[in-house]
């Protein structure tokens, strides 16, 4: 892990196109501004973890019968091509 010290209005640059700027510093928090291409997904960690958890739940909820149904559909489409 790289640890850097920054002051208000100073930035960190990642690669050629991501900039993280310190906007405001409080006693127990820091406000960051992130400039990055729209192709990058940027989430707070707790939101990212919840998305991952829901994705795992969705995968686990798929029943093997559902997968067989999907396989049959793909097989039929493949034959029609």
C-alpha positions in Angstrom: 0.0 0.0 0.0 1.3 3.4 -0.9 0.7 6.0 1.8 0.8 9.7 0.9 0.2 12.9 2.8 -1.8 15.6 1.0 -3.1 19.0 2.0 -6.3 20.7 0.9 -6.4 21.3 -2.9 -3.5 18.9 -3.5 -4.0 15.9 -5.8 -2.9 12.4 -6.4 -2.7 11.2 -10.1 -3.2 7.6 -11.0 -2.1 6.6 -14.5 -2.8 9.2 -17.1 -6.4 9.9 -16.5 -7.5 9.6 -12.8 -7.0 12.4 -10.4 -8.0 12.4 -6.7 -8.1 15.8 -5.1 -8.5 16.7 -1.5 -11.4 19.1 -1.3 -12.1 19.5 2.3 -10.6 18.2 5.5 -12.6 17.9 8.7 -11.7 16.6 12.2 -12.9 13.0 11.3 -13.3 13.0 7.6 -11.9 14.1 4.3 -13.9 15.1 1.2 -12.4 13.8 -2.0 -13.0 14.8 -5.6 -12.4 12.1 -8.2 -11.9 12.8 -11.9 -11.9 9.7 -14.0 -13.3 8.6 -17.4 -17.0 7.5 -17.3 -15.9 4.0 -18.2 -14.6 3.6 -14.6 -17.0 2.5 -11.9 -16.3 4.3 -8.6 -18.1 3.2 -5.5 -17.7 3.8 -1.7 -16.3 0.6 -0.3 -19.5 -0.4 1.6 -21.6 0.0 -1.6 -19.1 -2.0 -3.6 -19.2 -4.8 -1.0 -23.0 -4.8 -1.1 -23.0 -5.1 -4.9 -20.6 -8.1 -4.6 -22.7 -9.7 -2.0 -25.9 -9.4 -4.1 -24.1 -10.8 -7.1 -23.0 -13.8 -5.2 -26.6 -14.3 -3.9 -28.0 -14.0 -7.4 -25.6 -16.7 -8.7 -26.4 -19.0 -5.8 -30.1 -18.6 -6.3 -30.0 -19.9 -9.8 -31.2 -23.5 -9.7 -29.6 -26.2 -11.9 -33.0 -26.5 -13.7 -32.7 -22.9 -14.7 -29.3 -23.5 -16.2 -30.5 -26.5 -18.1 -33.4 -24.4 -19.5 -30.8 -21.8 -20.6 -28.7 -24.5 -22.2 -31.6 -25.9 -24.1 -32.5 -22.4 -25.4 -28.9 -21.8 -26.6 -28.8 -25.2 -28.2 -32.1 -24.4 -30.2 -30.8 -21.0 -31.3 -27.5 -22.6 -32.3 -29.3 -25.2 -34.5 -31.4 -22.4 -36.2 -28.3 -20.5 -37.2 
